[in-house]
Amino acid sequence: MKIIILGAGQVGGTLAQNLAIEANDVTVVDANERKLQNLRDRIDIGVVVGHASSPEVLIQAGIRDADLLIAVTNDDETNMIACQIAYSLFRTPTKIARVRNNAYLTQPELFSNTAIPIDVLISPEQLVSNYIYRLIEQPGALQVLDFADGKVQLVAVKAYYGGPLVGQELRFLRQHMPAVDTRVAAIFRRDHPITPTGNTVIEADDEVFFIAAKENIRAVMSELRRLESPYKRVTIAGGGNIGLRLTRELERRYSVRLIERDAERCVHLSEQLQHTIILKGSASDQDLLLEENIEETDVFLALTNDDEANIMSSMLAKRLGARKVMALINNPAYVDLVQGGEIDIAISPQLTTIGSLLTHVRRGDMVNVHSLRRGAAEAIEIIAHGDERSSKVVGKTIEEIHLPEGANIGAIVREKDGRSEVLIAHDDVVVQTGDHVILFLVNKRFTRDIEHLFQVGFSFF
């Protein structure tokens, strides 16, 4: 596939790396020559220096025969104009744009072929806000990923001493919870993947990915660690786009304090929020945190645009007694350095956004793609089509499907009589056409094999 990416920032660079590895023809456009050179030194891509919405620059990048344009510059208007030019002048088949300004996003009639022709809108702030909200909903989880409109979740937890299943073989899980159906999709032990079988023994400190219906998640978590009580009090540092979006959702169910250092922004926040206490000041101000009883906070979230400020305020909040701290980290090099120490969870907006973009790039009828383990692994939701003659998966049991190494089917969601039925993927479950199949890939380089596996043969037509 010939793909043009506009913007060589963190999202554009990470996306280019992902797509180039999958043997796509990728060209990146940016006005910053140094950023482009750094990318080209690391990966095999084409680069063009220039303004992203210039027709001449787009022609130089190969827009005339491009299959896909992905506009992820830091400027909403540039992204929108680039999509307009790609459609009006070159009839580019698919156009994806990152749009941050909520004033645009709340006007859906703006985005159509008769207005601004964008096929897929990506809002990183909304994606990150949703991701954090799910973490708060499931206390103790390291990652929570939705599939099938939230009916199924893939959850990562760290196994602790004292968990009923820790030190035992996985096959005993069914005995421990006869009324709950679940499947362990993968285990990472000292950063190395282990393909789980019934004889696999869970060890303390294992990072365990399991899949289950949403209502069963806490029951499964209780087998791997002491179950944490639900969060009630949340403190957020940073009243930017992510902080505001998240607070809007949280204040309906939680007691929220929001710390913002800019006086004008504090006034704006107070007008937008109904039940949140707005505090003007710095989240790194020890006296302010103590005055606001930080030791009674269940979750401290550092969501400013400054990685260093987020790291320092999170570490301070933890030392002063906050139960759980999470920090937004834009620099991928920092994520592994800080997570698991004083900071419980480091949130990478790039990885959250990349998964959503990849959903629309991949071949096959993919509904969701989630990037895991700093981009090394993936979780995919793909729809099975065809019949027993035309498909390599339809009509076959899970056991009969030839999956690539390290791939694991975790669950199937099936529409039946107008209702969604969640089937955990045991060996004797038969895949039917229209099923939403949820897979975990320990190594994302096998993604193309999954695409081929779910392709429909000519006999279907």
ROMI-850252 format. One record per residue (C-alpha): residue in one letter; residue number from 1; x, y, z. Coordinates in steps of 0.02 Angstrom, whole numbers. Layout:
{rest:A	nr:NUM	X:X	Y:Y	Z:Z}
...
//
This chain:
{rest:M	nr:1	X:0	Y:0	Z:0}
{rest:K	nr:2	X:64	Y:174	Z:-44}
{rest:I	nr:3	X:42	Y:286	Z:109}
{rest:I	nr:4	X:83	Y:470	Z:135}
{rest:I	nr:5	X:102	Y:531	Z:315}
{rest:L	nr:6	X:96	Y:718	Z:349}
{rest:G	nr:7	X:192	Y:762	Z:506}
{rest:A	nr:8	X:353	Y:685	Z:574}
{rest:G	nr:9	X:314	Y:711	Z:759}
{rest:Q	nr:10	X:296	Y:573	Z:888}
{rest:V	nr:11	X:134	Y:504	Z:812}
{rest:G	nr:12	X:188	Y:521	Z:630}
{rest:G	nr:13	X:361	Y:448	Z:664}
{rest:T	nr:14	X:295	Y:300	Z:765}
{rest:L	nr:15	X:162	Y:265	Z:633}
{rest:A	nr:16	X:290	Y:273	Z:492}
{rest:Q	nr:17	X:398	Y:147	Z:584}
{rest:N	nr:18	X:250	Y:29	Z:609}
{rest:L	nr:19	X:193	Y:39	Z:428}
{rest:A	nr:20	X:367	Y:25	Z:353}
{rest:I	nr:21	X:399	Y:-136	Z:450}
{rest:E	nr:22	X:241	Y:-208	Z:369}
{rest:A	nr:23	X:313	Y:-181	Z:193}
{rest:N	nr:24	X:209	Y:-28	Z:146}
{rest:D	nr:25	X:276	Y:108	Z:32}
{rest:V	nr:26	X:283	Y:254	Z:156}
{rest:T	nr:27	X:327	Y:437	Z:124}
{rest:V	nr:28	X:331	Y:565	Z:266}
{rest:V	nr:29	X:309	Y:752	Z:238}
{rest:D	nr:30	X:365	Y:884	Z:363}
{rest:A	nr:31	X:437	Y:1060	Z:361}
{rest:N	nr:32	X:572	Y:1008	Z:484}
{rest:E	nr:33	X:716	Y:931	Z:386}
{rest:R	nr:34	X:806	Y:870	Z:543}
{rest:K	nr:35	X:656	Y:769	Z:601}
{rest:L	nr:36	X:642	Y:688	Z:430}
{rest:Q	nr:37	X:827	Y:646	Z:426}
{rest:N	nr:38	X:817	Y:565	Z:597}
{rest:L	nr:39	X:673	Y:458	Z:536}
{rest:R	nr:40	X:760	Y:410	Z:374}
{rest:D	nr:41	X:916	Y:359	Z:470}
{rest:R	nr:42	X:812	Y:232	Z:567}
{rest:I	nr:43	X:686	Y:165	Z:441}
{rest:D	nr:44	X:671	Y:137	Z:254}
{rest:I	nr:45	X:548	Y:273	Z:200}
{rest:G	nr:46	X:536	Y:418	Z:78}
{rest:V	nr:47	X:540	Y:594	Z:147}
{rest:V	nr:48	X:488	Y:763	Z:75}
{rest:V	nr:49	X:529	Y:930	Z:156}
{rest:G	nr:50	X:390	Y:1058	Z:140}
{rest:H	nr:51	X:222	Y:1121	Z:199}
{rest:A	nr:52	X:101	Y:976	Z:219}
{rest:S	nr:53	X:-48	Y:1057	Z:134}
{rest:S	nr:54	X:44	Y:1122	Z:-19}
{rest:P	nr:55	X:-16	Y:1038	Z:-181}
{rest:E	nr:56	X:161	Y:1044	Z:-252}
{rest:V	nr:57	X:232	Y:959	Z:-97}
{rest:L	nr:58	X:95	Y:827	Z:-101}
{rest:I	nr:59	X:133	Y:791	Z:-284}
{rest:Q	nr:60	X:317	Y:772	Z:-240}
{rest:A	nr:61	X:268	Y:648	Z:-105}
{rest:G	nr:62	X:171	Y:544	Z:-233}
{rest:I	nr:63	X:-10	Y:592	Z:-196}
{rest:R	nr:64	X:-66	Y:553	Z:-375}
{rest:D	nr:65	X:-59	Y:365	Z:-345}
{rest:A	nr:66	X:-69	Y:358	Z:-154}
{rest:D	nr:67	X:-192	Y:237	Z:-76}
{rest:L	nr:68	X:-199	Y:327	Z:91}
{rest:L	nr:69	X:-162	Y:499	Z:163}
{rest:I	nr:70	X:-136	Y:514	Z:351}
{rest:A	nr:71	X:-127	Y:695	Z:410}
{rest:V	nr:72	X:-56	Y:702	Z:588}
{rest:T	nr:73	X:32	Y:871	Z:595}
{rest:N	nr:74	X:10	Y:975	Z:753}
{rest:D	nr:75	X:-106	Y:1095	Z:661}
{rest:D	nr:76	X:-290	Y:1046	Z:638}
{rest:E	nr:77	X:-317	Y:1166	Z:495}
{rest:T	nr:78	X:-166	Y:1101	Z:398}
{rest:N	nr:79	X:-230	Y:924	Z:418}
{rest:M	nr:80	X:-404	Y:969	Z:358}
{rest:I	nr:81	X:-345	Y:1071	Z:209}
{rest:A	nr:82	X:-225	Y:932	Z:156}
{rest:C	nr:83	X:-371	Y:809	Z:153}
{rest:Q	nr:84	X:-475	Y:932	Z:52}
{rest:I	nr:85	X:-335	Y:952	Z:-77}
{rest:A	nr:86	X:-305	Y:764	Z:-85}
{rest:Y	nr:87	X:-489	Y:735	Z:-123}
{rest:S	nr:88	X:-525	Y:883	Z:-238}
{rest:L	nr:89	X:-367	Y:875	Z:-344}
{rest:F	nr:90	X:-311	Y:694	Z:-335}
{rest:R	nr:91	X:-462	Y:590	Z:-278}
{rest:T	nr:92	X:-357	Y:501	Z:-146}
{rest:P	nr:93	X:-463	Y:349	Z:-92}
{rest:T	nr:94	X:-442	Y:361	Z:98}
{rest:K	nr:95	X:-401	Y:513	Z:203}
{rest:I	nr:96	X:-369	Y:509	Z:391}
{rest:A	nr:97	X:-342	Y:667	Z:493}
{rest:R	nr:98	X:-295	Y:706	Z:672}
{rest:V	nr:99	X:-412	Y:843	Z:736}
{rest:R	nr:100	X:-393	Y:905	Z:915}
{rest:N	nr:101	X:-507	Y:1056	Z:927}
{rest:N	nr:102	X:-671	Y:1005	Z:1005}
{rest:A	nr:103	X:-759	Y:1147	Z:914}
{rest:Y	nr:104	X:-730	Y:1049	Z:752}
{rest:L	nr:105	X:-764	Y:877	Z:824}
{rest:T	nr:106	X:-936	Y:926	Z:888}
{rest:Q	nr:107	X:-991	Y:974	Z:711}
{rest:P	nr:108	X:-1001	Y:807	Z:619}
{rest:E	nr:109	X:-1085	Y:886	Z:468}
{rest:L	nr:110	X:-918	Y:970	Z:430}
{rest:F	nr:111	X:-838	Y:806	Z:381}
{rest:S	nr:112	X:-910	Y:733	Z:221}
{rest:N	nr:113	X:-868	Y:735	Z:35}
{rest:T	nr:114	X:-983	Y:884	Z:13}
{rest:A	nr:115	X:-892	Y:982	Z:150}
{rest:I	nr:116	X:-720	Y:933	Z:218}
{rest:P	nr:117	X:-686	Y:759	Z:145}
{rest:I	nr:118	X:-607	Y:665	Z:290}
{rest:D	nr:119	X:-648	Y:479	Z:298}
{rest:V	nr:120	X:-582	Y:448	Z:474}
{rest:L	nr:121	X:-561	Y:576	Z:614}
{rest:I	nr:122	X:-433	Y:539	Z:749}
{rest:S	nr:123	X:-439	Y:636	Z:913}
{rest:P	nr:124	X:-289	Y:587	Z:1021}
{rest:E	nr:125	X:-358	Y:680	Z:1171}
{rest:Q	nr:126	X:-520	Y:582	Z:1163}
{rest:L	nr:127	X:-430	Y:416	Z:1140}
{rest:V	nr:128	X:-313	Y:449	Z:1287}
{rest:S	nr:129	X:-457	Y:509	Z:1397}
{rest:N	nr:130	X:-556	Y:350	Z:1360}
{rest:Y	nr:131	X:-402	Y:243	Z:1396}
{rest:I	nr:132	X:-372	Y:324	Z:1566}
{rest:Y	nr:133	X:-557	Y:312	Z:1610}
{rest:R	nr:134	X:-552	Y:124	Z:1583}
{rest:L	nr:135	X:-400	Y:110	Z:1697}
{rest:I	nr:136	X:-494	Y:202	Z:1834}
{rest:E	nr:137	X:-645	Y:88	Z:1808}
{rest:Q	nr:138	X:-536	Y:-67	Z:1838}
{rest:P	nr:139	X:-423	Y:-29	Z:1990}
{rest:G	nr:140	X:-261	Y:-128	Z:1987}
{rest:A	nr:141	X:-255	Y:-152	Z:1797}
{rest:L	nr:142	X:-101	Y:-101	Z:1696}
{rest:Q	nr:143	X:-198	Y:-96	Z:1533}
{rest:V	nr:144	X:-383	Y:-110	Z:1490}
{rest:L	nr:145	X:-435	Y:-128	Z:1308}
{rest:D	nr:146	X:-613	Y:-130	Z:1242}
{rest:F	nr:147	X:-678	Y:-245	Z:1106}
{rest:A	nr:148	X:-851	Y:-267	Z:1030}
{rest:D	nr:149	X:-911	Y:-98	Z:1094}
{rest:G	nr:150	X:-851	Y:-134	Z:1270}
{rest:K	nr:151	X:-935	Y:-303	Z:1290}
{rest:V	nr:152	X:-765	Y:-390	Z:1301}
{rest:Q	nr:153	X:-606	Y:-325	Z:1381}
{rest:L	nr:154	X:-425	Y:-376	Z:1372}
{rest:V	nr:155	X:-341	Y:-333	Z:1537}
{rest:A	nr:156	X:-159	Y:-337	Z:1591}
{rest:V	nr:157	X:-117	Y:-359	Z:1775}
{rest:K	nr:158	X:39	Y:-398	Z:1874}
{rest:A	nr:159	X:20	Y:-560	Z:1973}
{rest:Y	nr:160	X:60	Y:-540	Z:2159}
{rest:Y	nr:161	X:103	Y:-661	Z:2298}
{rest:G	nr:162	X:-58	Y:-710	Z:2383}
{rest:G	nr:163	X:-165	Y:-717	Z:2226}
{rest:P	nr:164	X:-262	Y:-883	Z:2230}
{rest:L	nr:165	X:-196	Y:-936	Z:2059}
{rest:V	nr:166	X:-15	Y:-878	Z:2085}
{rest:G	nr:167	X:97	Y:-1031	Z:2098}
{rest:Q	nr:168	X:-33	Y:-1144	Z:2017}
{rest:E	nr:169	X:-61	Y:-1209	Z:1842}
{rest:L	nr:170	X:-182	Y:-1115	Z:1729}
{rest:R	nr:171	X:-294	Y:-1266	Z:1710}
{rest:F	nr:172	X:-353	Y:-1238	Z:1889}
{rest:L	nr:173	X:-431	Y:-1071	Z:1841}
{rest:R	nr:174	X:-594	Y:-1155	Z:1790}
{rest:Q	nr:175	X:-602	Y:-1246	Z:1958}
{rest:H	nr:176	X:-575	Y:-1084	Z:2053}
{rest:M	nr:177	X:-712	Y:-994	Z:1955}
{rest:P	nr:178	X:-836	Y:-1121	Z:1884}
{rest:A	nr:179	X:-963	Y:-984	Z:1844}
{rest:V	nr:180	X:-841	Y:-869	Z:1754}
{rest:D	nr:181	X:-769	Y:-901	Z:1581}
{rest:T	nr:182	X:-602	Y:-822	Z:1538}
{rest:R	nr:183	X:-442	Y:-855	Z:1441}
{rest:V	nr:184	X:-263	Y:-803	Z:1474}
{rest:A	nr:185	X:-202	Y:-735	Z:1308}
{rest:A	nr:186	X:-19	Y:-706	Z:1351}
{rest:I	nr:187	X:105	Y:-698	Z:1494}
{rest:F	nr:188	X:260	Y:-590	Z:1500}
{rest:R	nr:189	X:391	Y:-648	Z:1624}
{rest:R	nr:190	X:542	Y:-534	Z:1649}
{rest:D	nr:191	X:491	Y:-451	Z:1484}
{rest:H	nr:192	X:493	Y:-615	Z:1386}
{rest:P	nr:193	X:330	Y:-685	Z:1314}
{rest:I	nr:194	X:265	Y:-855	Z:1366}
{rest:T	nr:195	X:129	Y:-942	Z:1266}
{rest:P	nr:196	X:6	Y:-1002	Z:1400}
{rest:T	nr:197	X:-52	Y:-1183	Z:1408}
{rest:G	nr:198	X:-151	Y:-1275	Z:1540}
{rest:N	nr:199	X:13	Y:-1329	Z:1623}
{rest:T	nr:200	X:86	Y:-1153	Z:1633}
{rest:V	nr:201	X:118	Y:-1099	Z:1812}
{rest:I	nr:202	X:82	Y:-917	Z:1855}
{rest:E	nr:203	X:227	Y:-836	Z:1949}
{rest:A	nr:204	X:228	Y:-679	Z:2055}
{rest:D	nr:205	X:272	Y:-524	Z:1952}
{rest:D	nr:206	X:211	Y:-604	Z:1790}
{rest:E	nr:207	X:120	Y:-480	Z:1677}
{rest:V	nr:208	X:-37	Y:-577	Z:1633}
{rest:F	nr:209	X:-154	Y:-530	Z:1488}
{rest:F	nr:210	X:-325	Y:-609	Z:1504}
{rest:I	nr:211	X:-488	Y:-586	Z:1410}
{rest:A	nr:212	X:-665	Y:-597	Z:1478}
{rest:A	nr:213	X:-836	Y:-518	Z:1467}
{rest:K	nr:214	X:-830	Y:-346	Z:1550}
{rest:E	nr:215	X:-939	Y:-399	Z:1696}
{rest:N	nr:216	X:-816	Y:-540	Z:1740}
{rest:I	nr:217	X:-655	Y:-438	Z:1739}
{rest:R	nr:218	X:-644	Y:-403	Z:1926}
{rest:A	nr:219	X:-678	Y:-585	Z:1969}
{rest:V	nr:220	X:-531	Y:-642	Z:1861}
{rest:M	nr:221	X:-417	Y:-506	Z:1930}
{rest:S	nr:222	X:-452	Y:-569	Z:2106}
{rest:E	nr:223	X:-369	Y:-734	Z:2058}
{rest:L	nr:224	X:-205	Y:-649	Z:2016}
{rest:R	nr:225	X:-189	Y:-514	Z:2150}
{rest:R	nr:226	X:-274	Y:-439	Z:2300}
{rest:L	nr:227	X:-425	Y:-348	Z:2231}
{rest:E	nr:228	X:-413	Y:-160	Z:2253}
{rest:S	nr:229	X:-566	Y:-66	Z:2315}
{rest:P	nr:230	X:-648	Y:50	Z:2189}
{rest:Y	nr:231	X:-575	Y:224	Z:2172}
{rest:K	nr:232	X:-674	Y:371	Z:2241}
{rest:R	nr:233	X:-558	Y:523	Z:2250}
{rest:V	nr:234	X:-459	Y:580	Z:2098}
{rest:T	nr:235	X:-333	Y:723	Z:2083}
{rest:I	nr:236	X:-285	Y:782	Z:1908}
{rest:A	nr:237	X:-135	Y:892	Z:1869}
{rest:G	nr:238	X:-159	Y:988	Z:1706}
{rest:G	nr:239	X:-318	Y:1066	Z:1639}
{rest:G	nr:240	X:-275	Y:1053	Z:1454}
{rest:N	nr:241	X:-381	Y:961	Z:1324}
{rest:I	nr:242	X:-352	Y:788	Z:1399}
{rest:G	nr:243	X:-375	Y:848	Z:1578}
{rest:L	nr:244	X:-538	Y:936	Z:1536}
{rest:R	nr:245	X:-610	Y:792	Z:1434}
{rest:L	nr:246	X:-568	Y:664	Z:1567}
{rest:T	nr:247	X:-633	Y:771	Z:1710}
{rest:R	nr:248	X:-800	Y:793	Z:1620}
{rest:E	nr:249	X:-821	Y:604	Z:1621}
{rest:L	nr:250	X:-754	Y:574	Z:1796}
{rest:E	nr:251	X:-849	Y:708	Z:1892}
{rest:R	nr:252	X:-1012	Y:615	Z:1864}
{rest:R	nr:253	X:-953	Y:469	Z:1971}
{rest:Y	nr:254	X:-799	Y:524	Z:2069}
{rest:S	nr:255	X:-743	Y:665	Z:2182}
{rest:V	nr:256	X:-619	Y:762	Z:2074}
{rest:R	nr:257	X:-492	Y:899	Z:2107}
{rest:L	nr:258	X:-404	Y:980	Z:1959}
{rest:I	nr:259	X:-242	Y:1078	Z:1978}
{rest:E	nr:260	X:-202	Y:1207	Z:1843}
{rest:R	nr:261	X:-67	Y:1342	Z:1853}
{rest:D	nr:262	X:-139	Y:1463	Z:1723}
{rest:A	nr:263	X:-268	Y:1584	Z:1797}
{rest:E	nr:264	X:-364	Y:1611	Z:1633}
{rest:R	nr:265	X:-376	Y:1424	Z:1603}
{rest:C	nr:266	X:-441	Y:1401	Z:1781}
{rest:V	nr:267	X:-585	Y:1521	Z:1743}
{rest:H	nr:268	X:-623	Y:1425	Z:1581}
{rest:L	nr:269	X:-619	Y:1258	Z:1674}
{rest:S	nr:270	X:-736	Y:1322	Z:1809}
{rest:E	nr:271	X:-861	Y:1371	Z:1674}
{rest:Q	nr:272	X:-850	Y:1200	Z:1589}
{rest:L	nr:273	X:-856	Y:1087	Z:1742}
{rest:Q	nr:274	X:-1001	Y:1065	Z:1861}
{rest:H	nr:275	X:-941	Y:966	Z:2012}
{rest:T	nr:276	X:-751	Y:979	Z:2008}
{rest:I	nr:277	X:-645	Y:1082	Z:2129}
{rest:I	nr:278	X:-524	Y:1190	Z:2026}
{rest:L	nr:279	X:-359	Y:1235	Z:2111}
{rest:K	nr:280	X:-241	Y:1366	Z:2041}
{rest:G	nr:281	X:-60	Y:1316	Z:2071}
{rest:S	nr:282	X:78	Y:1193	Z:2030}
{rest:A	nr:283	X:57	Y:1006	Z:2055}
{rest:S	nr:284	X:239	Y:1004	Z:2110}
{rest:D	nr:285	X:199	Y:1120	Z:2256}
{rest:Q	nr:286	X:216	Y:1009	Z:2409}
{rest:D	nr:287	X:121	Y:1130	Z:2522}
{rest:L	nr:288	X:-27	Y:1134	Z:2400}
{rest:L	nr:289	X:-35	Y:944	Z:2390}
{rest:L	nr:290	X:-28	Y:928	Z:2580}
{rest:E	nr:291	X:-163	Y:1061	Z:2603}
{rest:E	nr:292	X:-274	Y:964	Z:2485}
{rest:N	nr:293	X:-247	Y:801	Z:2581}
{rest:I	nr:294	X:-155	Y:711	Z:2443}
{rest:E	nr:295	X:-135	Y:561	Z:2559}
{rest:E	nr:296	X:-323	Y:531	Z:2542}
{rest:T	nr:297	X:-317	Y:530	Z:2351}
{rest:D	nr:298	X:-351	Y:362	Z:2269}
{rest:V	nr:299	X:-279	Y:413	Z:2099}
{rest:F	nr:300	X:-162	Y:555	Z:2053}
{rest:L	nr:301	X:-155	Y:590	Z:1865}
{rest:A	nr:302	X:-18	Y:701	Z:1791}
{rest:L	nr:303	X:-83	Y:757	Z:1621}
{rest:T	nr:304	X:13	Y:915	Z:1576}
{rest:N	nr:305	X:110	Y:936	Z:1412}
{rest:D	nr:306	X:276	Y:928	Z:1505}
{rest:D	nr:307	X:347	Y:752	Z:1532}
{rest:E	nr:308	X:470	Y:806	Z:1665}
{rest:A	nr:309	X:335	Y:901	Z:1762}
{rest:N	nr:310	X:221	Y:749	Z:1752}
{rest:I	nr:311	X:357	Y:633	Z:1816}
{rest:M	nr:312	X:409	Y:745	Z:1960}
{rest:S	nr:313	X:233	Y:787	Z:2018}
{rest:S	nr:314	X:184	Y:602	Z:2011}
{rest:M	nr:315	X:335	Y:550	Z:2113}
{rest:L	nr:316	X:298	Y:686	Z:2240}
{rest:A	nr:317	X:115	Y:637	Z:2253}
{rest:K	nr:318	X:163	Y:455	Z:2281}
{rest:R	nr:319	X:289	Y:499	Z:2416}
{rest:L	nr:320	X:157	Y:605	Z:2503}
{rest:G	nr:321	X:36	Y:459	Z:2509}
{rest:A	nr:322	X:-69	Y:453	Z:2349}
{rest:R	nr:323	X:-129	Y:274	Z:2328}
{rest:K	nr:324	X:-99	Y:261	Z:2140}
{rest:V	nr:325	X:-11	Y:380	Z:2020}
{rest:M	nr:326	X:-18	Y:386	Z:1830}
{rest:A	nr:327	X:82	Y:503	Z:1717}
{rest:L	nr:328	X:61	Y:553	Z:1535}
{rest:I	nr:329	X:231	Y:526	Z:1450}
{rest:N	nr:330	X:256	Y:586	Z:1271}
{rest:N	nr:331	X:438	Y:534	Z:1256}
{rest:P	nr:332	X:439	Y:344	Z:1224}
{rest:A	nr:333	X:615	Y:331	Z:1297}
{rest:Y	nr:334	X:547	Y:383	Z:1467}
{rest:V	nr:335	X:404	Y:258	Z:1477}
{rest:D	nr:336	X:506	Y:105	Z:1524}
{rest:L	nr:337	X:615	Y:208	Z:1641}
{rest:V	nr:338	X:475	Y:269	Z:1752}
{rest:Q	nr:339	X:337	Y:138	Z:1751}
{rest:G	nr:340	X:329	Y:17	Z:1896}
{rest:G	nr:341	X:434	Y:119	Z:2017}
{rest:E	nr:342	X:361	Y:270	Z:2103}
{rest:I	nr:343	X:246	Y:291	Z:1953}
{rest:D	nr:344	X:121	Y:149	Z:1938}
{rest:I	nr:345	X:69	Y:177	Z:1756}
{rest:A	nr:346	X:152	Y:279	Z:1619}
{rest:I	nr:347	X:28	Y:323	Z:1481}
{rest:S	nr:348	X:95	Y:344	Z:1304}
{rest:P	nr:349	X:-23	Y:447	Z:1195}
{rest:Q	nr:350	X:72	Y:389	Z:1040}
{rest:L	nr:351	X:36	Y:205	Z:1068}
{rest:T	nr:352	X:-146	Y:241	Z:1108}
{rest:T	nr:353	X:-166	Y:340	Z:947}
{rest:I	nr:354	X:-66	Y:219	Z:838}
{rest:G	nr:355	X:-185	Y:76	Z:872}
{rest:S	nr:356	X:-333	Y:177	Z:813}
{rest:L	nr:357	X:-241	Y:228	Z:654}
{rest:L	nr:358	X:-186	Y:50	Z:615}
{rest:T	nr:359	X:-367	Y:-8	Z:623}
{rest:H	nr:360	X:-400	Y:90	Z:463}
{rest:V	nr:361	X:-238	Y:43	Z:376}
{rest:R	nr:362	X:-240	Y:-145	Z:392}
{rest:R	nr:363	X:-313	Y:-263	Z:263}
{rest:G	nr:364	X:-465	Y:-365	Z:308}
{rest:D	nr:365	X:-620	Y:-315	Z:403}
{rest:M	nr:366	X:-533	Y:-253	Z:560}
{rest:V	nr:367	X:-636	Y:-168	Z:694}
{rest:N	nr:368	X:-502	Y:-134	Z:825}
{rest:V	nr:369	X:-313	Y:-137	Z:835}
{rest:H	nr:370	X:-224	Y:-104	Z:1000}
{rest:S	nr:371	X:-36	Y:-83	Z:1012}
{rest:L	nr:372	X:38	Y:-167	Z:1167}
{rest:R	nr:373	X:206	Y:-186	Z:1253}
{rest:R	nr:374	X:278	Y:-26	Z:1178}
{rest:G	nr:375	X:221	Y:-79	Z:1004}
{rest:A	nr:376	X:296	Y:-255	Z:1005}
{rest:A	nr:377	X:130	Y:-345	Z:1026}
{rest:E	nr:378	X:-47	Y:-316	Z:964}
{rest:A	nr:379	X:-226	Y:-359	Z:1005}
{rest:I	nr:380	X:-343	Y:-365	Z:855}
{rest:E	nr:381	X:-530	Y:-379	Z:828}
{rest:I	nr:382	X:-570	Y:-441	Z:652}
{rest:I	nr:383	X:-732	Y:-502	Z:573}
{rest:A	nr:384	X:-737	Y:-675	Z:493}
{rest:H	nr:385	X:-821	Y:-683	Z:322}
{rest:G	nr:386	X:-859	Y:-819	Z:195}
{rest:D	nr:387	X:-905	Y:-1002	Z:213}
{rest:E	nr:388	X:-816	Y:-1168	Z:238}
{rest:R	nr:389	X:-754	Y:-1170	Z:57}
{rest:S	nr:390	X:-695	Y:-990	Z:42}
{rest:S	nr:391	X:-628	Y:-955	Z:217}
{rest:K	nr:392	X:-482	Y:-1028	Z:314}
{rest:V	nr:393	X:-571	Y:-996	Z:480}
{rest:V	nr:394	X:-760	Y:-1007	Z:455}
{rest:G	nr:395	X:-830	Y:-1179	Z:497}
{rest:K	nr:396	X:-672	Y:-1229	Z:590}
{rest:T	nr:397	X:-646	Y:-1254	Z:775}
{rest:I	nr:398	X:-518	Y:-1145	Z:863}
{rest:E	nr:399	X:-405	Y:-1297	Z:876}
{rest:E	nr:400	X:-410	Y:-1323	Z:686}
{rest:I	nr:401	X:-360	Y:-1145	Z:638}
{rest:H	nr:402	X:-177	Y:-1130	Z:589}
{rest:L	nr:403	X:-122	Y:-975	Z:682}
{rest:P	nr:404	X:53	Y:-901	Z:663}
{rest:E	nr:405	X:179	Y:-922	Z:804}
{rest:G	nr:406	X:134	Y:-825	Z:960}
{rest:A	nr:407	X:-45	Y:-788	Z:904}
{rest:N	nr:408	X:-190	Y:-833	Z:1015}
{rest:I	nr:409	X:-379	Y:-817	Z:990}
{rest:G	nr:410	X:-452	Y:-754	Z:1153}
{rest:A	nr:411	X:-638	Y:-733	Z:1121}
{rest:I	nr:412	X:-775	Y:-724	Z:991}
{rest:V	nr:413	X:-923	Y:-606	Z:994}
{rest:R	nr:414	X:-1073	Y:-670	Z:897}
{rest:E	nr:415	X:-1236	Y:-583	Z:855}
{rest:K	nr:416	X:-1380	Y:-700	Z:893}
{rest:D	nr:417	X:-1565	Y:-654	Z:891}
{rest:G	nr:418	X:-1522	Y:-469	Z:900}
{rest:R	nr:419	X:-1408	Y:-493	Z:1051}
{rest:S	nr:420	X:-1219	Y:-506	Z:1068}
{rest:E	nr:421	X:-1154	Y:-669	Z:1137}
{rest:V	nr:422	X:-977	Y:-677	Z:1209}
{rest:L	nr:423	X:-889	Y:-845	Z:1182}
{rest:I	nr:424	X:-721	Y:-872	Z:1264}
{rest:A	nr:425	X:-612	Y:-962	Z:1136}
{rest:H	nr:426	X:-598	Y:-1142	Z:1194}
{rest:D	nr:427	X:-531	Y:-1271	Z:1071}
{rest:D	nr:428	X:-702	Y:-1340	Z:1022}
{rest:V	nr:429	X:-784	Y:-1172	Z:980}
{rest:V	nr:430	X:-828	Y:-1161	Z:795}
{rest:V	nr:431	X:-804	Y:-995	Z:703}
{rest:Q	nr:432	X:-956	Y:-935	Z:605}
{rest:T	nr:433	X:-968	Y:-802	Z:470}
{rest:G	nr:434	X:-997	Y:-630	Z:546}
{rest:D	nr:435	X:-908	Y:-675	Z:708}
{rest:H	nr:436	X:-798	Y:-541	Z:786}
{rest:V	nr:437	X:-637	Y:-636	Z:824}
{rest:I	nr:438	X:-520	Y:-560	Z:955}
{rest:L	nr:439	X:-337	Y:-611	Z:940}
{rest:F	nr:440	X:-179	Y:-575	Z:1036}
{rest:L	nr:441	X:-12	Y:-570	Z:943}
{rest:V	nr:442	X:145	Y:-580	Z:1048}
{rest:N	nr:443	X:246	Y:-526	Z:895}
{rest:K	nr:444	X:164	Y:-398	Z:781}
{rest:R	nr:445	X:269	Y:-450	Z:631}
{rest:F	nr:446	X:141	Y:-590	Z:606}
{rest:T	nr:447	X:0	Y:-465	Z:577}
{rest:R	nr:448	X:8	Y:-491	Z:390}
{rest:D	nr:449	X:-15	Y:-679	Z:417}
{rest:I	nr:450	X:-175	Y:-643	Z:514}
{rest:E	nr:451	X:-237	Y:-532	Z:372}
{rest:H	nr:452	X:-207	Y:-673	Z:247}
{rest:L	nr:453	X:-289	Y:-800	Z:362}
{rest:F	nr:454	X:-452	Y:-700	Z:365}
{rest:Q	nr:455	X:-455	Y:-660	Z:178}
{rest:V	nr:456	X:-602	Y:-733	Z:83}
{rest:G	nr:457	X:-564	Y:-843	Z:-68}
{rest:F	nr:458	X:-642	Y:-817	Z:-240}
{rest:S	nr:459	X:-767	Y:-957	Z:-217}
{rest:F	nr:460	X:-861	Y:-844	Z:-97}
{rest:F	nr:461	X:-903	Y:-728	Z:-241}
//
